[in-house]
Amino acid sequence: MGGVKLKQRSSNFELYRILCMMVIVAHHFVVNSGLTSDIGPLTTNPTSTNSIFLWLFGMWGKTGINCFLLITGYFMCKSQITIRKFIKLMLWIYLYRIVIYVAFLVSGYETLSAVRMVKLLMPVWGFNANFTSCFIGFWLTIPFWNILIHNMTRKQHLLLITLLVGMYSFLGSIPKFDITFNYVTWFGVIYLIASYIRIYPSPYFENKLLWSMITIASIILSILSVFAFLYIGKGYYFFVSDSNKIFALVVAVSSFICIKNIHIPYNGIINAIGGSTFGVLLIHANSDAMRTWLWKDVLNCVGHYNLTLLQLIGFSIGGVLTIFFSCILIDRIRIKLLEEPFFKWYDKKPRFSKLQSCLS
């Protein structure tokens, strides 16, 4: 995810990718486990010490999505879609989709039905809240976004960002102001922002102190917004509840610029882990069956709610790290046993490069 080969990736962006996926896993720990259901402890007892910790622990998931798309946009605006990249992406997705489905079918968590098989085999199933489907749809539009951004002036580029962020984010963050939100479209907005940062360097983008202060301030304001809505008694995550919300956007953009300005020498371990973070998402957020098995049966997040605060903090962090690194290990095994051998064979076939030439 990001469109560049592992050896080309800067370790600062890969470390950023790792941290972002960890906060996405933490978000799922809270929102997919039953903790926030109508009868979940965070809903029935929202202002207890344990609840406040969990609200804050799981509040950064949609921000993390923005961070991932910023990395994709930053690199792909000066790259191109290839058949090889598309095959790699689809094999990655389908392998986990099919293997995990079969495993849960055997264990009784999944059922065999015509509808379920169609959903399994279709590359996408709806462009709504499913990240993988929306990412595939958006990924295929990248060549057209690149035509747009490379044929606009800098002023036009900035005005388009201003217009779209104003509609989707500023107006979209006003309570009771309704907008129809679609991730494929929103990913395009993020792509415009990332490509502007890449294509039009500015001294403002290089100011480490400025962007560090903006990042810290926006994180503090995000946290305060959760406390404010806890006091009101509803909509606790409002300003970070989706990727278009104002604080989810500002935290992502400011932290992205911060990490861009931090030089981290190439580190093979960081880059290898970073290269498998999309695999973490494909595994742990694979399906409703996975969510039930992982968060409700294996970790039993709801059942651990009444631990002491220190125990709950340790359990939550430990659970997220265990899931993250288990998925990384699985994906590294996939790369070594399947992906690398397949593409060694693929790269030796001249007809594939000829096909790419015909489509370019």
C-alpha positions as MATLAB code, in Angstrom:
seq = 'MGGVKLKQRSSNFELYRILCMMVIVAHHFVVNSGLTSDIGPLTTNPTSTNSIFLWLFGMWGKTGINCFLLITGYFMCKSQITIRKFIKLMLWIYLYRIVIYVAFLVSGYETLSAVRMVKLLMPVWGFNANFTSCFIGFWLTIPFWNILIHNMTRKQHLLLITLLVGMYSFLGSIPKFDITFNYVTWFGVIYLIASYIRIYPSPYFENKLLWSMITIASIILSILSVFAFLYIGKGYYFFVSDSNKIFALVVAVSSFICIKNIHIPYNGIINAIGGSTFGVLLIHANSDAMRTWLWKDVLNCVGHYNLTLLQLIGFSIGGVLTIFFSCILIDRIRIKLLEEPFFKWYDKKPRFSKLQSCLS';
ca = [
       0.000    0.000    0.000;
       1.720    3.155   -1.129;
       2.934    2.007   -4.518;
       6.722    2.011   -4.049;
       9.107   -0.879   -3.708;
      10.405   -1.703   -0.277;
      13.974   -0.546   -0.997;
      12.686    2.860   -2.082;
      10.684    3.565    1.036;
      12.085    6.010    3.544;
      12.175    4.601    7.063;
      10.470    7.682    8.493;
       7.349    7.004    6.405;
       7.469    3.286    7.224;
       7.675    4.012   10.957;
       4.734    6.377   10.511;
       2.838    3.606    8.702;
       3.507    1.242   11.614;
       2.257    3.708   14.226;
      -0.832    4.479   12.141;
      -1.765    0.814   11.792;
      -1.337    0.332   15.530;
      -3.840    3.100   16.261;
      -6.228    1.573   13.709;
      -5.997   -1.767   15.530;
      -6.602    0.081   18.816;
      -9.670    1.704   17.263;
     -11.027   -1.698   16.271;
     -10.244   -2.985   19.775;
     -12.795   -0.480   21.071;
     -15.449   -0.187   18.351;
     -15.601   -3.801   17.071;
     -15.522   -5.602   20.396;
     -18.952   -4.783   21.801;
     -17.577   -2.159   24.159;
     -19.516    0.587   22.343;
     -22.703   -1.358   21.565;
     -26.061   -0.216   22.957;
     -25.529   -2.430   25.998;
     -21.744   -2.168   26.040;
     -19.941   -0.764   29.094;
     -18.732    2.352   27.264;
     -22.330    3.258   26.464;
     -23.892    2.325   29.776;
     -21.074    3.826   31.861;
     -19.383    6.344   29.533;
     -17.629    8.556   32.099;
     -15.978    5.997   34.363;
     -12.188    6.026   34.517;
     -11.940    2.827   32.473;
     -14.371    4.168   29.879;
     -12.485    7.432   29.466;
      -9.246    5.531   28.910;
     -10.884    3.320   26.269;
     -12.550    6.263   24.518;
      -9.150    7.930   24.181;
      -7.368    4.682   23.336;
      -9.650    3.968   20.385;
     -10.294    7.430   18.986;
      -7.665    7.569   16.230;
      -8.832    4.969   13.689;
     -10.259    7.316   11.067;
      -7.260    9.600   11.501;
      -5.055    6.601   10.757;
      -6.893    5.997    7.470;
      -6.083    9.550    6.395;
      -2.440    8.999    7.306;
      -2.227    5.903    5.125;
      -3.776    7.664    2.154;
      -1.402   10.624    2.585;
       1.545    8.240    2.216;
      -0.059    6.685   -0.871;
      -0.689   10.086   -2.442;
       2.774   11.408   -1.619;
       4.490    8.598   -3.512;
       1.962    7.700   -6.198;
       1.601   11.263   -7.523;
       5.036   10.772   -9.091;
       4.625    7.109   -9.921;
       2.254    5.100  -12.067;
      -0.169    2.212  -11.828;
       1.179   -0.990  -13.398;
      -0.344   -4.384  -14.028;
       2.293   -5.857  -11.721;
       1.243   -3.604   -8.865;
      -2.418   -4.377   -9.461;
      -1.810   -8.135   -9.512;
       0.205   -7.835   -6.308;
      -2.585   -5.900   -4.598;
      -5.355   -8.273   -5.708;
      -3.431  -11.440   -4.814;
      -2.737   -9.936   -1.399;
      -6.428   -9.240   -0.845;
      -7.806  -12.496   -2.250;
      -5.362  -14.751   -0.423;
      -6.414  -13.550    3.009;
     -10.061  -13.271    2.017;
     -10.292  -16.890    0.852;
      -7.984  -18.539    3.404;
      -9.627  -16.825    6.374;
     -13.111  -17.579    5.029;
     -12.297  -21.279    4.666;
     -10.787  -21.386    8.166;
     -13.895  -19.805    9.701;
     -16.190  -21.987    7.590;
     -14.533  -25.094    9.016;
     -14.673  -23.704   12.561;
     -18.343  -22.718   12.291;
     -17.944  -18.945   12.362;
     -18.900  -18.631    8.681;
     -21.766  -20.136    6.695;
     -21.854  -21.452    3.148;
     -24.346  -19.588    0.982;
     -24.643  -18.285   -2.568;
     -24.676  -14.667   -1.402;
     -21.607  -15.181    0.772;
     -19.729  -16.834   -2.111;
     -20.561  -13.965   -4.465;
     -19.320  -11.448   -1.897;
     -16.182  -13.520   -1.416;
     -15.323  -13.712   -5.104;
     -16.298  -10.196   -6.156;
     -13.282   -7.843   -6.096;
     -15.423   -5.205   -4.388;
     -18.756   -5.272   -2.625;
     -20.133   -1.779   -2.243;
     -18.320    1.530   -2.013;
     -19.491    2.623    1.409;
     -17.626    1.937    4.640;
     -15.522   -1.039    3.497;
     -11.961    0.240    3.345;
     -10.597   -2.490    1.072;
     -13.327   -2.119   -1.570;
     -13.016    1.655   -1.516;
      -9.240    1.493   -1.715;
      -9.393   -0.769   -4.792;
     -11.858    1.594   -6.449;
      -9.775    4.646   -5.623;
      -6.481    2.966   -6.579;
      -7.782    2.397  -10.104;
      -8.547    6.116  -10.446;
      -4.999    7.217   -9.549;
      -3.809    7.583  -13.192;
      -6.657   10.037  -13.795;
      -5.911   11.976  -10.603;
      -2.307   12.236  -11.802;
      -3.415   13.642  -15.144;
      -5.437   16.239  -13.258;
      -2.773   17.300  -10.766;
      -0.012   17.541  -13.374;
      -2.122   19.714  -15.638;
      -3.266   22.216  -13.021;
      -1.398   25.261  -11.894;
      -0.296   25.479   -8.295;
      -3.043   28.024   -7.621;
      -5.721   25.803   -9.173;
      -4.483   22.833   -7.157;
      -4.689   24.777   -3.909;
      -8.099   26.238   -4.737;
      -9.477   22.770   -5.477;
      -8.176   21.475   -2.141;
      -9.689   24.469   -0.366;
     -13.059   23.930   -2.030;
     -13.250   20.205   -1.312;
     -11.927   20.425    2.259;
     -14.368   23.254    2.893;
     -17.299   21.148    1.700;
     -16.350   17.779    3.126;
     -14.426   18.682    6.253;
     -15.294   22.152    7.566;
     -18.994   22.040    6.677;
     -19.044   18.310    7.338;
     -17.886   18.964   10.908;
     -20.848   21.193   11.728;
     -23.433   19.296   13.813;
     -26.675   18.658   11.906;
     -25.047   19.671    8.594;
     -25.718   16.669    6.367;
     -23.353   15.541    3.639;
     -23.345   12.319    1.642;
     -19.941   10.856    2.343;
     -18.106    8.299    0.211;
     -14.614    7.015    0.917;
     -13.595    6.737   -2.735;
     -14.283   10.452   -3.180;
     -12.650   11.374    0.122;
      -9.511    9.407   -0.743;
      -9.250   11.669   -3.792;
      -9.306   14.729   -1.528;
      -6.500   13.277    0.583;
      -4.600   12.444   -2.607;
      -4.822   16.076   -3.710;
      -3.420   17.240   -0.366;
      -0.532   14.752   -0.378;
       0.358   15.467   -3.990;
       0.380   19.225   -3.323;
       2.856   18.712   -0.469;
       5.067   16.592   -2.762;
       4.874   18.629   -5.962;
       5.103   22.118   -4.475;
       7.814   22.207   -1.773;
       7.610   25.211    0.495;
       9.619   26.562    3.421;
       6.401   26.324    5.428;
       6.321   22.567    4.876;
       9.911   22.303    6.143;
       9.260   24.139    9.423;
       9.611   21.356   11.995;
       8.657   23.496   14.984;
       5.519   24.853   13.332;
       4.138   21.467   12.331;
       5.109   19.874   15.634;
       3.135   22.561   17.444;
       0.150   22.147   15.104;
       0.237   18.381   15.606;
       0.370   18.627   19.403;
      -2.327   21.317   19.492;
      -4.659   19.371   17.201;
      -4.202   16.170   19.227;
      -5.006   18.058   22.448;
      -8.072   19.662   20.860;
      -9.220   16.270   19.582;
      -8.982   14.810   23.073;
     -10.761   17.808   24.578;
     -13.552   17.387   22.020;
     -14.123   13.829   23.271;
     -14.340   15.108   26.854;
     -16.745   17.833   25.761;
     -19.077   15.350   24.097;
     -18.796   13.006   27.064;
     -20.057   15.901   29.168;
     -22.915   16.496   26.727;
     -23.674   12.797   26.752;
     -23.680   11.839   23.056;
     -21.588   11.703   19.892;
     -18.359   11.200   21.832;
     -16.113   10.886   18.756;
     -17.888   13.552   16.690;
     -14.832   15.535   15.500;
     -12.842   12.362   14.739;
     -15.783   10.058   13.996;
     -14.962    9.781   10.294;
     -12.038   10.575    8.042;
     -13.530   13.827    6.789;
     -14.026   15.322   10.253;
     -11.881   18.341   10.951;
      -9.601   16.971   13.662;
      -9.166   13.615   11.894;
      -7.884   15.604    8.914;
      -5.754   18.185   10.739;
      -4.017   15.634   12.968;
      -3.267   13.438    9.950;
      -1.904   16.208    7.713;
       0.149   17.924   10.409;
       1.650   14.672   11.726;
       2.396   13.563    8.160;
       4.341   16.755    7.469;
       6.142   16.322   10.795;
       7.274   12.800    9.966;
       8.271   13.898    6.453;
      10.731   16.328    8.019;
      12.306   13.767   10.335;
      15.295   11.985    8.827;
      15.499    8.339    9.860;
      18.305    6.354    8.197;
      17.237    3.290    6.227;
      16.321    0.481    8.610;
      15.540   -2.893    7.071;
      13.450   -4.090   10.018;
      11.290   -0.963   10.106;
      10.809   -1.088    6.349;
       9.933   -4.775    6.350;
       7.336   -4.282    9.088;
       6.002   -1.171    7.358;
       5.652   -3.087    4.112;
       3.307   -5.571    5.787;
       1.018   -3.124    7.573;
      -1.675   -3.394    4.902;
      -1.559   -7.124    5.594;
      -2.369   -6.373    9.235;
      -5.539   -4.623    8.068;
      -6.468   -7.405    5.636;
      -6.120  -10.033    8.355;
      -7.521   -8.521   11.538;
     -10.370   -6.575    9.864;
     -11.150   -9.308    7.354;
     -14.828   -9.970    8.073;
     -17.586   -9.945   10.664;
     -16.583  -13.494   11.582;
     -13.027  -12.338   12.264;
     -14.296   -9.458   14.393;
     -16.458  -11.802   16.464;
     -13.722  -14.385   16.889;
     -10.898  -11.934   17.607;
     -12.442   -9.227   19.771;
     -15.290  -11.068   21.468;
     -14.113  -14.660   21.835;
     -10.308  -14.594   21.903;
      -9.599  -11.280   23.616;
     -13.043  -10.889   25.232;
     -12.584   -7.118   25.492;
     -15.930   -6.598   27.215;
     -15.092   -9.242   29.795;
     -11.908   -7.392   30.731;
     -13.584   -4.007   31.133;
     -13.733   -4.208   34.954;
     -10.014   -4.711   35.425;
      -8.218   -2.080   37.429;
      -7.180    0.876   35.294;
      -3.522   -0.166   35.172;
      -4.473   -3.734   34.317;
      -6.853   -2.510   31.598;
      -4.140   -0.286   30.099;
      -1.711   -3.210   30.061;
      -4.312   -5.584   28.598;
      -5.339   -3.113   25.879;
      -1.820   -2.209   24.774;
      -0.685   -5.833   25.013;
      -3.670   -7.023   22.982;
      -3.066   -4.486   20.215;
       0.660   -5.243   20.022;
       0.040   -9.003   20.001;
      -2.454   -8.720   17.138;
      -0.258   -6.315   15.209;
       2.933   -8.381   15.371;
       1.110  -11.687   14.845;
      -0.343  -10.305   11.622;
       3.057   -8.925   10.600;
       4.604  -12.378   11.093;
       1.876  -14.026    9.020;
       2.323  -11.505    6.229;
       6.099  -11.804    6.178;
       5.690  -15.585    5.800;
       3.251  -14.959    2.918;
       5.772  -12.704    1.201;
       8.650  -15.166    1.514;
       6.721  -18.324    0.594;
       4.284  -17.003   -2.003;
       4.754  -13.434   -3.204;
       8.491  -13.396   -3.840;
       8.574  -16.752   -5.713;
       5.535  -15.761   -7.779;
       6.999  -12.448   -8.905;
      10.375  -14.004   -9.658;
       8.474  -16.170  -12.129;
       6.311  -13.245  -13.286;
       9.275  -10.947  -13.965;
      10.876  -13.541  -16.252;
       7.859  -13.591  -18.583;
       8.326  -11.010  -21.366;
       4.656  -11.172  -22.376;
       3.662   -9.453  -19.138;
       5.918   -6.468  -19.834;
       4.562   -6.351  -23.399;
       1.018   -6.266  -22.003;
       1.957   -3.357  -19.753;
       3.431   -1.522  -22.749;
       0.196   -1.997  -24.697;
      -1.857   -0.546  -21.847;
       0.426    2.397  -21.097;
];
